Amino acid sequence: MIKHANNELYVCAQVPTTITAISNLAKQHLGKINVALEHQRFCQSYQQIIDAKGWGDVLEIVPCEDENDIPVALFKAETANNTKKTGAETFLIIWSFVRF
């Protein structure tokens, strides 16, 4: 939950374990796995599921290079939610991407 002035926002942020697995495999098999390409494919597949289920208005995918980007993503979600003023919760999926 994020509180700002008189507003409250509930945010669910997670890093899919598939992204972590892709990064770990790339470390073990250096040069054999194109991490950026696999990451992109996974994100596109995830977005297709979100679109098919009609969750686009309550679920937002936010790419983050590292943990330092997460507070910015949460702030942007809070700002966007306050602008919409729908009272709906916004859920984030934080894509964390390990650089080599």
Backbone as CSV, one residue per row, in Angstrom:
resi,resn,N_x,N_y,N_z,CA_x,CA_y,CA_z,C_x,C_y,C_z
1,MET,0.849,-1.170,0.000,0.000,0.000,0.000,0.897,1.237,0.000
2,ILE,0.567,2.186,-0.845,1.278,3.458,-0.893,0.301,4.533,-0.446
3,LYS,0.722,5.357,0.497,-0.117,6.472,0.933,0.514,7.766,0.455
4,HIS,-0.325,8.632,-0.092,0.134,9.939,-0.540,-0.986,10.923,-0.264
5,ALA,-0.735,11.879,0.621,-1.763,12.833,1.049,-2.951,12.036,1.593
6,ASN,-4.126,12.233,1.022,-5.314,11.507,1.478,-5.625,10.293,0.618
7,ASN,-4.741,9.955,-0.278,-4.988,8.848,-1.205,-4.201,7.610,-0.796
8,GLU,-4.796,6.453,-1.040,-4.127,5.183,-0.810,-4.158,4.381,-2.101
9,LEU,-3.071,3.707,-2.384,-2.995,2.874,-3.579,-2.387,1.536,-3.197
10,TYR,-3.043,0.472,-3.609,-2.526,-0.872,-3.375,-1.832,-1.332,-4.649
11,VAL,-0.581,-1.667,-4.527,0.212,-2.053,-5.687,0.790,-3.442,-5.450
12,CYS,0.610,-4.306,-6.413,1.221,-5.633,-6.381,2.365,-5.616,-7.379
13,ALA,3.572,-5.799,-6.907,4.734,-5.797,-7.793,5.463,-7.121,-7.640
14,GLN,5.796,-7.716,-8.739,6.510,-8.988,-8.673,7.437,-9.132,-9.862
15,VAL,8.419,-9.977,-9.685,9.318,-10.332,-10.780,9.020,-11.783,-11.127
16,PRO,8.497,-12.049,-12.320,8.216,-13.441,-12.685,9.471,-14.300,-12.590
17,THR,9.320,-15.496,-12.036,10.482,-16.375,-11.862,11.095,-16.783,-13.194
18,THR,10.313,-16.715,-14.265,10.866,-17.047,-15.582,11.988,-16.094,-15.953
19,ILE,11.824,-14.806,-15.630,12.865,-13.815,-15.932,14.132,-14.155,-15.159
20,THR,13.986,-14.516,-13.892,15.139,-14.898,-13.085,15.806,-16.144,-13.664
21,ALA,14.997,-17.103,-14.094,15.546,-18.334,-14.673,16.322,-18.046,-15.952
22,ILE,15.789,-17.175,-16.802,16.491,-16.808,-18.044,17.854,-16.207,-17.712
23,SER,17.880,-15.305,-16.741,19.139,-14.664,-16.355,20.126,-15.675,-15.789
24,ASN,19.647,-16.587,-14.939,20.529,-17.598,-14.351,21.084,-18.546,-15.406
25,LEU,20.239,-18.967,-16.341,20.712,-19.835,-17.422,21.759,-19.137,-18.275
26,ALA,21.545,-17.857,-18.527,22.503,-17.105,-19.338,23.860,-17.020,-18.648
27,LYS,23.857,-16.900,-17.322,25.119,-16.859,-16.583,25.848,-18.197,-16.687
28,GLN,25.086,-19.285,-16.621,25.684,-20.619,-16.673,26.156,-20.977,-18.076
29,HIS,25.474,-20.478,-19.079,25.790,-20.803,-20.474,26.142,-19.520,-21.226
30,LEU,27.123,-18.821,-20.728,27.520,-17.519,-21.257,27.741,-17.567,-22.763
31,GLY,27.077,-16.676,-23.472,27.224,-16.578,-24.913,26.305,-17.491,-25.709
32,LYS,25.616,-18.416,-25.047,24.754,-19.357,-25.756,23.282,-18.939,-25.729
33,ILE,22.918,-18.062,-24.809,21.527,-17.621,-24.683,21.478,-16.114,-24.864
34,ASN,20.633,-15.665,-25.768,20.432,-14.234,-25.977,19.389,-13.768,-24.961
35,VAL,19.864,-13.247,-23.841,18.983,-12.879,-22.736,17.969,-11.826,-23.160
36,ALA,18.415,-10.822,-23.885,17.504,-9.746,-24.299,16.370,-10.289,-25.167
37,LEU,16.694,-11.186,-26.080,15.676,-11.759,-26.958,14.691,-12.632,-26.176
38,GLU,15.202,-13.479,-25.296,14.320,-14.337,-24.492,13.447,-13.500,-23.564
39,HIS,14.032,-12.469,-23.002,13.286,-11.546,-22.142,12.151,-10.903,-22.926
40,GLN,12.437,-10.434,-24.124,11.433,-9.797,-24.975,10.312,-10.780,-25.329
41,ARG,10.676,-11.996,-25.690,9.671,-13.012,-26.036,8.745,-13.295,-24.858
42,PHE,9.337,-13.434,-23.682,8.531,-13.717,-22.495,7.575,-12.563,-22.196
43,CYS,8.087,-11.339,-22.266,7.245,-10.164,-21.991,6.093,-10.069,-22.987
44,GLN,6.355,-10.349,-24.249,5.299,-10.305,-25.261,4.242,-11.367,-24.994
45,SER,4.674,-12.552,-24.615,3.724,-13.622,-24.292,2.858,-13.235,-23.101
46,TYR,3.482,-12.658,-22.097,2.760,-12.227,-20.900,1.744,-11.151,-21.255
47,GLN,2.136,-10.205,-22.106,1.238,-9.122,-22.513,0.044,-9.680,-23.284
48,GLN,0.263,-10.686,-24.110,-0.838,-11.298,-24.862,-1.868,-11.918,-23.923
49,ILE,-1.406,-12.544,-22.857,-2.324,-13.126,-21.873,-3.126,-12.024,-21.185
50,ILE,-2.452,-10.955,-20.800,-3.125,-9.829,-20.144,-4.194,-9.244,-21.059
51,ASP,-3.849,-9.045,-22.320,-4.804,-8.489,-23.285,-5.987,-9.428,-23.498
52,ALA,-5.713,-10.723,-23.625,-6.776,-11.703,-23.875,-7.760,-11.782,-22.709
53,LYS,-7.264,-11.601,-21.495,-8.126,-11.670,-20.315,-8.826,-10.344,-20.024
54,GLY,-8.457,-9.285,-20.763,-9.069,-7.979,-20.535,-8.586,-7.288,-19.272
55,TRP,-7.373,-7.592,-18.860,-6.831,-7.016,-17.636,-6.026,-5.745,-17.874
56,GLY,-5.999,-5.249,-19.098,-5.165,-4.105,-19.441,-5.464,-2.847,-18.652
57,ASP,-6.707,-2.708,-18.153,-7.054,-1.491,-17.419,-6.659,-1.544,-15.946
58,VAL,-6.320,-2.725,-15.418,-5.939,-2.824,-14.011,-4.548,-3.415,-13.806
59,LEU,-3.906,-3.820,-14.884,-2.593,-4.442,-14.775,-1.632,-3.724,-15.698
60,GLU,-0.524,-3.319,-15.162,0.455,-2.575,-15.948,1.810,-3.266,-15.860
61,ILE,2.450,-3.440,-16.995,3.797,-4.004,-17.036,4.790,-2.853,-17.103
62,VAL,5.744,-2.871,-16.191,6.728,-1.797,-16.125,8.122,-2.403,-16.217
63,PRO,8.866,-2.096,-17.285,10.229,-2.623,-17.371,11.168,-1.855,-16.440
64,CYS,11.994,-2.586,-15.710,12.969,-1.979,-14.808,14.328,-2.610,-15.068
65,GLU,15.330,-1.787,-15.155,16.681,-2.303,-15.359,17.229,-2.924,-14.076
66,ASP,16.891,-2.342,-12.933,17.335,-2.892,-11.658,16.387,-2.421,-10.557
67,GLU,16.714,-2.764,-9.325,15.834,-2.440,-8.204,15.655,-0.943,-7.997
68,ASN,16.599,-0.131,-8.461,16.484,1.314,-8.286,15.327,1.907,-9.080
69,ASP,14.885,1.212,-10.127,13.772,1.699,-10.946,12.406,1.431,-10.315
70,ILE,12.334,0.516,-9.360,11.045,0.118,-8.799,10.319,1.273,-8.105
71,PRO,10.979,2.087,-7.252,10.247,3.207,-6.639,9.667,4.177,-7.669
72,VAL,10.396,4.420,-8.751,9.898,5.305,-9.809,8.661,4.696,-10.455
73,ALA,8.698,3.390,-10.706,7.547,2.702,-11.303,6.333,2.790,-10.390
74,LEU,6.539,2.610,-9.098,5.432,2.706,-8.145,4.866,4.117,-8.099
75,PHE,5.744,5.117,-8.127,5.283,6.504,-8.113,4.464,6.822,-9.361
76,LYS,4.933,6.362,-10.524,4.198,6.603,-11.771,2.828,5.932,-11.737
77,ALA,2.764,4.727,-11.174,1.478,4.026,-11.074,0.526,4.789,-10.169
78,GLU,1.046,5.294,-9.059,0.209,6.070,-8.137,-0.304,7.328,-8.819
79,THR,0.560,8.029,-9.520,0.169,9.251,-10.220,-0.883,8.958,-11.278
80,ALA,-0.679,7.902,-12.050,-1.640,7.535,-13.093,-2.980,7.158,-12.484
81,ASN,-2.950,6.431,-11.370,-4.188,6.015,-10.718,-4.948,7.221,-10.178
82,ASN,-4.230,8.180,-9.613,-4.881,9.386,-9.093,-5.463,10.224,-10.214
83,THR,-4.823,10.210,-11.375,-5.326,10.952,-12.529,-6.615,10.330,-13.041
84,LYS,-6.681,8.982,-13.051,-7.879,8.285,-13.528,-9.056,8.472,-12.579
85,LYS,-8.759,8.508,-11.271,-9.779,8.655,-10.230,-10.923,7.660,-10.386
86,THR,-10.596,6.435,-10.735,-11.627,5.407,-10.875,-11.819,4.636,-9.581
87,GLY,-10.871,4.751,-8.681,-10.938,3.987,-7.452,-10.451,2.556,-7.627
88,ALA,-10.080,2.200,-8.829,-9.609,0.837,-9.089,-8.161,0.691,-8.650
89,GLU,-7.843,-0.485,-8.190,-6.460,-0.757,-7.825,-5.634,-0.948,-9.088
90,THR,-4.385,-0.551,-9.013,-3.460,-0.773,-10.116,-2.439,-1.806,-9.665
91,PHE,-2.259,-2.831,-10.456,-1.277,-3.857,-10.148,-0.140,-3.758,-11.151
92,LEU,1.069,-3.884,-10.657,2.244,-3.803,-11.522,2.956,-5.147,-11.567
93,ILE,3.464,-5.446,-12.722,4.419,-6.539,-12.841,5.741,-5.869,-13.163
94,ILE,6.677,-5.989,-12.268,7.968,-5.336,-12.435,8.915,-6.318,-13.116
95,TRP,9.314,-5.973,-14.327,10.285,-6.807,-15.039,11.670,-6.384,-14.577
96,SER,12.326,-7.209,-13.836,13.691,-6.926,-13.420,14.629,-7.628,-14.396
97,PHE,15.608,-6.918,-14.859,16.472,-7.453,-15.909,17.915,-7.397,-15.446
98,VAL,18.558,-8.530,-15.389,19.943,-8.604,-14.943,20.860,-8.339,-16.126
99,ARG,21.763,-7.387,-15.960,22.729,-7.072,-17.019,24.013,-7.865,-16.790
100,PHE,24.693,-8.164,-17.878,25.953,-8.918,-17.788,27.101,-8.055,-18.234
